Structure formats: C-alpha cells, structure tokens
C-alpha cells in the first residue's frame, strides 16, 4: 500500500507535550502536517492518503485514525517512525429515531440522575430551566461575550488553552456559519446567572461538539450535562441532522450520551532522524512512567483527589 500522494500540504508547528492530566510540564516543537479524519471517515471511510512532505517538515500527525488502519498506514508511510500519541474512542450519537427513544435507551441511573439535576436547576431558576438558544448572526453576537466570560473561568481554558476563542477571525467565522445556518449554540442560566455554554458548528449533516464549558462554582449542579440534554432535544427536534460528533477524547458525558464509537488513535509519523528518535524515546518513557504512577494512585483509592489536583481544584 502506498500511503503517499504528490499533493503537498503545509506543515504547522505542533507542540508535543509532556503532560500529566491537564498539566503540561514541558513541550517539544515539531513541524507537522495535520491529517484529521472526520467522523464519517473514521466510521466507514477508506484509509487516509498522506500528502507529500516539504523538505523542512518533520512528519505527520494523523488524528482520529481507526486503530485497525494504523499498521497499514505506518507500513505504507515510507520508513517514517510511528508513535501513538493517544488512544481513545471517538463517540457519536446517531439522530435516527426520536429524542424519547434515544433517552429511553440511556441507563435508568443516567435518566434518573439527569432528571434530578434538571429539576434542581429549574427550582433555583423560578421553576423552569433557563436555556437560551442561538442560531442567527445577531443572536450569536449576543451569545459570544457571555459564553466567553464563562469560558475564562474553566479549566479547559486555564490549563488546556481550549476555551471559546475571542479573536476577530473566530467572530468572522461564527458570523459566516450563522449566515449559512451552519451553527447552533446554547446558554444555561442558574438563578439568573450564566452557568454553562455549548457551541456547535455544523459540517454537512453532522453537528460538531466544538466548545463547551461551565463556571466551576456550579460544579455540584452538573450544568453541562443538563445543557447537553437540552441541546440534544433541540437537535432531534430539527430532524435534519444525521449525527452528533463528540470529537476526539474520552469523557463520561460522551459515553453516557453516545449511541456508538470508533476506537481511534492519534498517530505521529516522523522522519527517522536522530532528533526525532530522541523525542519519541523521551515521550514513550515519560508516558510509561505517568501510566505506572496513575495505576498506583488509582490502586490506593486516590483517583478523585489526583483529578482535582491536576485541574487545580
């Protein structure tokens, strides 16, 4: 199998992070060509074809690659060094059927927990859930500053740098998506105070779980889960989408709401230079040490404490 094609793609600087949970201890920069797979490609598409590399590029990072395609892609990559950056299930929700049918398919514990949380939040907000919905450019212009204020409080932004963007480029992109009816967003207020947001662009018939967050002072209320449930009800009600893509990474809420998933890897393919070999060796050793420490912590029953410590809570 020849995984290469003649088309060249521009390499971008990528930080290969030495991480413990959400905390980055150090990072090494490499110039990599990103090859991201969509949900449709991960579910049923052919193996990706790698573009030709510029002479100055260090290699590729292929994201959401189905694990069963990894060996063939690495073998056809012309002697590049393969390294699995992470393994995860790429979860998704099929919008076939109805909201009631999907909700009935959740576990009884999940249904009861979600109802209880929604009832608690509604009681604090005058008896009904205070959920705001945004779709047009004018509506999203009002959504953005409120969601940005929530995002600034989240660990996703403080530790991961993955909060809702605030630059002019994002605002223009948001307005363009709204003009094409290719974005949905939601806000949840608790007792009149903004508590959680969700921002989802739409690619074709797939809704993308792009930016999400809640104010940590509402942690005990689980506002993100309640807002997600409201969003799902809205999206089922539109009856125009095929799937909700929870994107890369794990998460209890993703497992809870999903109807399926694809076992995926993020795969580095690096040129076989001494520097790249050294980086891969260091990353491999560090990741093994972190995994061993994690097993010890969990075995001692300290997993919850360690999670709060990583998030700075």
C-alpha positions as CSV (number, residue, x, y, z in Angstrom):
1,X,0.0,0.0,0.0
2,X,1.3,3.4,-0.9
3,X,0.1,5.9,1.6
4,X,1.6,9.0,-0.1
5,X,0.3,11.3,-2.7
6,X,2.0,14.1,-4.7
7,X,-0.1,16.9,-3.3
8,X,1.9,18.9,-0.7
9,X,0.3,20.2,2.5
10,X,1.7,23.0,4.6
11,X,3.3,21.9,7.8
12,X,2.5,23.7,11.0
13,X,4.4,24.0,14.3
14,X,2.9,21.5,16.8
15,X,3.8,21.2,20.5
16,X,4.4,17.6,21.5
17,X,3.5,17.9,25.2
18,X,4.8,16.0,28.2
19,X,1.6,16.0,30.2
20,X,0.2,14.8,33.5
21,X,-3.6,15.1,33.1
22,X,-4.4,18.6,32.1
23,X,-1.0,20.0,33.2
24,X,1.9,20.4,30.6
25,X,5.3,20.0,32.2
26,X,7.2,20.8,29.0
27,X,6.9,20.5,25.3
28,X,8.9,20.0,22.1
29,X,8.1,21.7,18.9
30,X,7.9,19.8,15.6
31,X,6.8,20.9,12.2
32,X,4.0,18.6,11.2
33,X,1.4,18.1,8.5
34,X,-2.0,17.5,10.2
35,X,-4.2,14.8,8.6
36,X,-7.5,15.0,10.6
37,X,-10.2,12.4,9.9
38,X,-13.9,13.4,10.0
39,X,-16.4,11.3,11.9
40,X,-17.7,9.9,8.6
41,X,-14.1,8.9,7.5
42,X,-13.4,7.4,10.9
43,X,-16.6,5.3,10.8
44,X,-16.5,4.0,7.3
45,X,-14.1,5.9,5.0
46,X,-11.0,4.5,3.3
47,X,-7.6,4.8,4.9
48,X,-6.2,8.3,4.6
49,X,-3.7,9.2,1.9
50,X,-0.8,11.2,3.2
51,X,0.2,14.3,1.3
52,X,3.9,14.7,0.2
53,X,6.1,16.3,2.8
54,X,8.0,19.5,2.4
55,X,11.8,19.1,3.0
56,X,11.6,21.1,6.2
57,X,8.7,19.2,7.7
58,X,9.3,16.6,10.5
59,X,6.4,14.4,9.6
60,X,2.6,14.0,10.1
61,X,0.1,13.9,12.9
62,X,-2.9,11.8,11.9
63,X,-5.9,12.3,14.2
64,X,-9.0,10.0,14.7
65,X,-7.3,7.2,12.8
66,X,-9.2,3.9,13.3
67,X,-6.9,1.7,15.2
68,X,-7.4,-1.2,12.8
69,X,-5.9,1.1,10.0
70,X,-2.8,2.0,11.9
71,X,-0.5,-0.8,10.9
72,X,-1.2,-0.5,7.2
73,X,-0.8,3.3,7.2
74,X,2.5,3.1,9.1
75,X,3.8,0.4,6.7
76,X,3.0,2.5,3.7
77,X,4.5,5.7,5.0
78,X,7.9,5.3,3.5
79,X,10.1,4.5,6.6
80,X,8.5,7.1,8.8
81,X,8.7,6.4,12.6
82,X,5.2,5.7,14.0
83,X,4.3,6.7,17.5
84,X,0.8,6.5,19.1
85,X,0.2,9.9,20.8
86,X,-3.1,8.8,22.4
87,X,-5.8,6.1,22.2
88,X,-9.5,7.0,22.7
89,X,-13.0,6.2,21.5
90,X,-14.4,8.8,19.1
91,X,-18.0,8.8,20.3
92,X,-21.0,9.9,18.3
93,X,-24.8,10.0,18.6
94,X,-27.0,8.9,15.6
95,X,-30.1,11.1,15.2
96,X,-32.1,8.2,13.8
97,X,-35.3,7.8,15.6
98,X,-36.7,10.2,18.2
99,X,-35.4,12.0,21.3
100,X,-37.8,10.0,23.5
101,X,-36.5,6.7,22.0
102,X,-32.8,7.8,22.5
103,X,-33.4,9.0,26.1
104,X,-35.2,5.7,26.9
105,X,-32.1,3.9,25.7
106,X,-29.9,5.5,28.4
107,X,-29.4,3.6,31.6
108,X,-32.0,4.1,34.3
109,X,-29.4,5.6,36.6
110,X,-28.4,8.1,33.9
111,X,-32.1,9.1,33.2
112,X,-32.9,9.5,36.9
113,X,-29.7,11.5,37.5
114,X,-30.3,13.8,34.6
115,X,-33.9,14.4,35.6
116,X,-32.9,15.1,39.2
117,X,-30.2,17.6,38.1
118,X,-32.5,19.4,35.7
119,X,-35.2,19.6,38.4
120,X,-32.7,21.1,40.9
121,X,-31.6,23.8,38.4
122,X,-35.1,24.6,37.4
123,X,-36.1,25.1,41.0
124,X,-33.3,27.6,41.5
125,X,-34.4,29.4,38.4
126,X,-38.1,30.0,39.2
127,X,-39.5,26.6,38.3
128,X,-38.3,26.2,34.7
129,X,-34.9,25.7,33.1
130,X,-33.5,29.0,31.8
131,X,-31.9,27.9,28.5
132,X,-31.1,30.4,25.7
133,X,-30.8,29.2,22.1
134,X,-28.7,31.0,19.4
135,X,-28.6,30.4,15.7
136,X,-28.6,33.7,13.7
137,X,-25.6,36.1,13.4
138,X,-27.4,38.6,15.6
139,X,-28.1,36.0,18.2
140,X,-24.6,34.7,18.2
141,X,-23.2,38.2,18.6
142,X,-25.1,38.3,21.9
143,X,-24.1,34.8,22.9
144,X,-20.3,35.2,22.4
145,X,-19.4,37.7,25.2
146,X,-21.5,35.8,27.8
147,X,-20.0,32.4,26.8
148,X,-16.5,34.0,26.7
149,X,-17.0,35.1,30.3
150,X,-17.9,31.6,31.3
151,X,-15.0,30.1,29.3
152,X,-12.5,32.3,31.1
153,X,-13.4,30.5,34.4
154,X,-13.0,27.0,33.1
155,X,-10.1,24.5,33.4
156,X,-10.3,23.9,29.7
157,X,-9.1,27.5,29.1
158,X,-6.8,27.8,32.1
159,X,-4.9,24.6,31.7
160,X,-5.6,23.3,28.2
161,X,-5.9,26.6,26.2
162,X,-9.0,25.2,24.6
163,X,-11.6,27.8,25.6
164,X,-14.0,29.6,23.3
165,X,-11.9,31.8,21.0
166,X,-12.3,35.6,21.2
167,X,-10.3,36.9,18.2
168,X,-11.6,38.7,15.1
169,X,-11.0,35.6,12.9
170,X,-13.3,33.5,15.1
171,X,-16.0,36.1,15.2
172,X,-16.0,36.4,11.4
173,X,-16.1,32.6,11.1
174,X,-19.0,32.4,13.5
175,X,-20.9,35.1,11.6
176,X,-20.3,33.3,8.3
177,X,-21.5,30.0,9.7
178,X,-24.6,31.7,11.1
179,X,-25.3,33.2,7.7
180,X,-25.2,29.7,6.2
181,X,-27.3,28.2,9.0
182,X,-24.3,26.0,10.0
183,X,-24.0,26.7,13.7
184,X,-26.0,26.2,16.9
185,X,-25.3,27.5,20.4
186,X,-26.8,27.3,23.9
187,X,-26.5,29.0,27.3
188,X,-27.8,27.8,30.6
189,X,-28.5,30.3,33.4
190,X,-29.0,29.3,37.1
191,X,-30.9,31.8,39.2
192,X,-30.3,34.4,36.5
193,X,-26.5,33.8,36.3
194,X,-24.8,32.4,33.3
195,X,-23.6,28.9,34.2
196,X,-22.8,26.9,31.1
197,X,-22.4,27.2,27.3
198,X,-22.2,24.9,24.3
199,X,-21.1,26.0,20.8
200,X,-21.5,23.6,17.9
201,X,-20.7,24.3,14.2
202,X,-22.3,22.0,11.6
203,X,-20.4,20.2,8.8
204,X,-22.8,18.8,6.3
205,X,-25.3,16.8,8.3
206,X,-23.0,16.4,11.4
207,X,-23.2,18.6,14.4
208,X,-19.7,19.1,16.0
209,X,-19.0,19.3,19.7
210,X,-16.6,22.1,19.4
211,X,-16.6,24.4,22.5
212,X,-18.2,23.7,25.9
213,X,-17.7,24.8,29.5
214,X,-19.3,25.7,32.8
215,X,-18.4,28.1,35.6
216,X,-16.7,25.9,38.3
217,X,-18.7,27.4,41.1
218,X,-21.7,25.5,39.7
219,X,-19.8,22.1,39.6
220,X,-22.2,20.5,42.1
221,X,-25.1,21.3,39.8
222,X,-23.8,19.5,36.7
223,X,-24.9,22.3,34.4
224,X,-23.0,21.0,31.4
225,X,-24.9,17.7,31.4
226,X,-28.3,19.4,31.8
227,X,-27.5,21.8,29.0
228,X,-26.2,19.0,26.7
229,X,-29.5,17.2,27.2
230,X,-31.5,20.3,26.2
231,X,-29.3,20.7,23.1
232,X,-30.0,17.0,22.1
233,X,-33.7,17.6,22.5
234,X,-33.5,20.6,20.2
235,X,-31.3,18.8,17.6
236,X,-33.6,15.7,17.5
237,X,-36.5,18.1,17.1
238,X,-35.0,19.7,14.0
239,X,-34.9,16.3,12.2
240,X,-32.3,17.5,9.7
241,X,-29.0,16.0,11.1
242,X,-27.5,12.6,10.9
243,X,-25.1,12.6,13.8
244,X,-23.6,14.5,16.7
245,X,-19.8,14.2,16.7
246,X,-18.3,14.2,20.2
247,X,-14.8,14.5,18.5
248,X,-11.5,13.3,20.0
249,X,-11.0,12.3,23.6
250,X,-12.9,10.4,26.3
251,X,-15.4,11.7,28.9
252,X,-18.2,10.3,31.0
253,X,-20.8,12.5,29.4
254,X,-19.7,11.4,25.9
255,X,-20.0,7.7,26.9
256,X,-23.4,8.4,28.5
257,X,-25.0,10.2,25.6
258,X,-23.4,8.3,22.7
259,X,-25.0,5.7,20.6
260,X,-21.7,4.4,19.2
261,X,-18.0,4.9,18.9
262,X,-14.9,4.2,16.9
263,X,-11.6,3.0,18.6
264,X,-9.1,5.6,17.3
265,X,-5.5,6.7,17.7
266,X,-3.7,9.9,17.1
267,X,-0.6,8.8,15.2
268,X,2.7,10.6,14.8
269,X,4.7,9.6,11.7
270,X,8.1,11.3,12.0
271,X,11.2,11.3,9.7
272,X,13.8,8.9,11.1
273,X,16.3,11.5,12.3
274,X,18.3,11.3,15.5
275,X,16.4,14.2,16.9
276,X,13.0,12.6,16.2
277,X,14.2,9.3,17.6
278,X,15.2,11.0,20.8
279,X,11.9,12.8,21.1
280,X,9.9,9.6,20.6
281,X,12.1,7.8,23.1
282,X,11.6,10.5,25.7
283,X,7.8,10.7,25.1
284,X,7.5,7.0,25.3
285,X,9.4,6.7,28.6
286,X,7.6,9.7,30.1
287,X,4.1,8.3,29.2
288,X,5.0,4.9,30.6
289,X,6.1,6.4,33.9
290,X,2.9,8.5,34.1
291,X,0.7,5.4,33.3
292,X,2.5,3.5,36.0
293,X,2.0,6.3,38.6
294,X,-1.7,6.5,37.6
295,X,-2.2,2.8,38.3
296,X,-0.6,3.2,41.7
297,X,-2.7,6.2,42.6
298,X,-5.9,4.5,41.5
299,X,-4.9,1.4,43.4
300,X,-4.6,3.4,46.5
301,X,-8.1,4.9,46.0
302,X,-6.8,8.5,45.4
303,X,-8.1,8.9,41.8
304,X,-10.6,11.7,42.7
305,X,-8.0,13.6,44.7
306,X,-5.5,13.4,41.9
307,X,-8.1,14.6,39.3
308,X,-8.9,17.7,41.4
309,X,-5.2,18.4,41.8
310,X,-4.5,18.2,38.1
311,X,-7.3,20.7,37.4
312,X,-6.1,23.0,40.1
313,X,-9.3,22.4,42.1
